[in-house]
Every structure is written in structure tokens, then in C-alpha cells.
């Protein structure tokens, strides 16, 4: 019986020490290190407007629906771009509902961007990302939207492309990744013009 209480005491002490380390010291150390080395990223990569209001995050898509804005990828996250409802539709490639959704999105995209039936529409313009919160669109998708945005803002396509070029990120490492456009960044840059 004495051995049992020794083992129980040892287990309880191990539990207390590991709880302090794993639930206290380690998270605090990681948080402090992140605040010192990467404060912008550690605090959500928030985009703050000149008036001090938080406009969003570089890491999360937001809905932009006006003709004067670049539009993000479609989203199945909650009621659209809802971080609490992040996730995919779980519709597979043979799903009739997915095929219908893509056809609807194709028609809407072609209509709003003035594209003909035979013109190619980038895949990311009609398909949602796995999380539904991807803040980027492909360069091809952005290029298809330039004429509409320029017309709505009464700017030249060249002026819109300059803002677009400043908002290009690279998926993965710069030398290996594909250029993508952060929709939030380009729309804010256009609003500040």
C-alpha cells in the first residue's frame, strides 16, 4: 500500500510539473518570442487604415462585391468568408451540385467581367479554396478583372495594373511559388488613390 501512495505522489508531481511547463511556461515563451521577433504576424497581420481603423487581415479573405473592386474566390465558409465557419463544401469532382455551382459562377463571372462564352475563366474564379478564407487570387483571375475595375473607377487599365503589381505575393517561396494577388491589399490600394 505504501508503494501505491509513492507512485500516486510521483504521478501527481509529474502532472503538476508538466502542466506548468506545457500549459504555462512553453506557451508564454512562444508568445513572447513571437511578439519580439514577428510582432506584425503574431498579432494577425492586420491592415490598419490611415485613420487607425482595422480594415482586415492580409491572411483572411473578405467579401468585395462592387464593380470597382477585385473579387476574391468563392467561399463556403459560413455565410461567406466567416472564419468561425471555415471549411470546404465537401463536394467531390463528380458531384452534380458542384458542377451546377461552377456553371452558375462561370456565367456570373463572364457577365460581370464582359467575357464571351469561349473565353477562358481561371479555375480559382469559380472554385472555393479548402478553407474558404484564401485571401489570394491568381494573377490570371486578377487580369480578367482589370477592365471592369478600371471602368468602374474611371481609371486607365495601366493605373489599375500598377496597384495590382504592388499587391502581388508569392505562394510558397519566391523562387518556387506562383505569383498571386492579395485581394484586400489591391482593393485598399485602389481606395487610397
C-alpha positions in Angstrom: 0.0 0.0 0.0 2.9 2.3 0.8 4.3 1.8 -2.7 0.9 2.7 -4.2 1.0 6.2 -2.5 4.6 6.8 -3.5 3.6 6.1 -7.2 0.5 8.3 -6.8 2.5 11.1 -5.3 5.1 10.8 -8.1 2.4 10.8 -10.8 0.7 13.9 -9.2 4.0 15.8 -9.0 4.8 14.9 -12.7 1.3 16.1 -13.6 1.9 19.4 -11.8 5.3 20.0 -13.3 4.3 19.1 -16.9 1.1 21.2 -16.5 3.3 24.2 -15.5 5.7 23.6 -18.4 3.2 22.7 -21.2 0.3 24.9 -20.2 2.3 27.8 -18.7 5.9 28.3 -19.5 6.0 27.0 -23.1 3.0 29.0 -24.4 4.3 32.2 -22.7 7.8 31.7 -24.1 6.4 31.1 -27.6 4.1 34.1 -27.3 6.9 36.4 -26.0 9.3 35.2 -28.7 6.7 35.8 -31.4 6.0 39.3 -30.1 9.7 40.2 -30.1 10.7 38.6 -33.5 7.4 38.8 -35.5 5.0 41.2 -33.9 3.1 42.0 -37.1 2.5 38.3 -37.9 1.9 37.3 -34.3 -0.9 39.9 -34.0 -2.8 38.7 -37.1 -1.2 40.6 -39.9 -3.8 43.3 -39.5 -4.2 46.0 -42.1 -4.8 49.4 -40.4 -6.1 52.3 -42.3 -4.7 55.8 -42.0 -7.5 56.8 -39.6 -6.5 53.9 -37.3 -9.3 51.6 -38.0 -8.6 47.9 -38.7 -9.7 47.1 -42.2 -8.9 43.4 -42.1 -6.1 40.9 -42.2 -3.7 40.0 -45.0 -4.4 36.4 -44.2 -8.2 36.2 -44.5 -10.4 36.9 -47.5 -13.3 39.4 -47.2 -16.2 39.8 -49.5 -15.9 42.6 -52.1 -18.9 42.8 -54.3 -18.9 46.2 -56.0 -17.9 46.6 -59.7 -15.0 48.9 -58.5 -13.4 46.1 -56.5 -11.4 42.9 -57.3 -13.5 40.0 -56.2 -12.0 37.1 -54.1 -12.5 33.4 -54.7 -15.9 32.0 -53.8 -16.3 30.8 -50.2 -18.2 28.1 -48.4 -17.1 29.4 -45.0 -20.2 30.1 -43.0 -22.2 32.9 -44.7 -19.2 33.7 -46.9 -15.7 34.4 -45.5 -16.7 33.6 -41.9 -13.7 32.4 -40.0 -15.9 30.6 -37.5 -17.4 28.6 -40.3 -14.2 27.9 -42.2 -14.2 24.8 -44.3 -14.8 23.3 -47.7 -18.2 22.3 -49.2 -17.0 18.6 -49.4 -18.5 18.3 -52.8 -16.4 15.9 -55.0 -15.5 16.3 -58.6 -18.4 14.0 -59.7 -21.0 15.9 -57.6 -23.8 17.3 -59.7 -24.3 20.2 -57.2 -20.6 21.2 -57.6 -21.0 21.1 -61.4 -24.1 23.3 -61.2 -22.3 25.8 -58.8 -19.4 26.1 -61.2 -21.7 26.7 -64.2 -23.6 29.4 -62.2 -20.3 31.0 -61.2 -18.9 30.8 -64.7 -22.0 32.6 -66.1 -21.8 35.3 -63.4 -18.1 35.8 -63.8 -18.3 36.1 -67.6 -21.2 38.5 -67.3 -19.7 40.8 -64.7 -16.3 40.9 -66.5 -17.7 41.2 -70.0 -16.2 37.9 -71.2 -17.6 35.9 -74.1 -18.7 32.2 -73.9 -15.5 30.9 -75.4 -13.1 32.9 -73.2 -11.2 31.0 -70.6 -12.1 31.7 -66.9 -9.4 30.9 -64.3 -10.3 28.0 -62.1 -9.9 30.0 -58.9 -12.6 32.4 -60.1 -15.3 29.6 -59.9 -14.0 27.2 -57.2 -13.6 27.9 -53.5 -10.4 27.2 -51.5 -10.4 24.4 -48.9 -10.7 26.9 -46.0 -13.0 29.3 -47.8 -10.8 32.1 -46.5 -8.0 32.3 -49.0 -7.1 36.0 -49.4 -5.4 35.5 -52.8 -6.5 35.1 -56.4 -4.3 34.0 -59.3 -2.7 36.6 -61.5 -4.8 35.4 -64.4 -8.0 35.9 -62.4 -6.9 39.4 -61.4 -6.0 40.3 -65.0 -9.5 39.3 -66.2 -11.0 41.7 -63.6 -8.8 44.7 -64.5 -11.0 46.2 -67.3 -14.1 46.1 -65.1 -12.4 47.7 -62.1 -10.8 50.4 -64.3 -14.1 51.2 -65.9 -16.0 51.4 -62.6 -13.2 53.6 -61.0 -12.8 55.8 -64.1 -9.1 54.9 -64.2 -6.9 53.6 -67.0 -6.1 49.9 -67.1 -2.5 50.8 -66.6 -3.2 52.7 -63.4 -5.1 49.7 -62.0 -2.3 47.3 -63.1 0.2 49.4 -61.2 -1.8 48.9 -58.0 -2.2 45.3 -58.8 1.6 44.8 -59.3 2.2 46.3 -55.8 -0.2 43.7 -54.3 1.5 40.6 -55.7 2.6 37.9 -53.2 4.2 34.6 -54.0 2.6 31.3 -52.9 5.4 29.5 -51.3 9.0 30.7 -51.6 9.5 33.5 -54.1 11.7 31.4 -56.4 9.3 28.4 -56.3 6.0 29.9 -55.8 3.4 31.1 -58.2 2.6 34.9 -58.2 -0.8 35.6 -56.5 -2.7 38.8 -55.7 -3.8 39.7 -52.2 -7.4 41.0 -52.9 -7.5 43.0 -49.7 -4.3 44.8 -50.4 -5.1 45.7 -54.0 -8.6 47.0 -53.1 -7.3 49.1 -50.3 -4.6 50.5 -52.6 -7.2 51.4 -55.1 -9.4 53.1 -52.4 -6.4 55.2 -51.4 -5.9 56.6 -54.9 
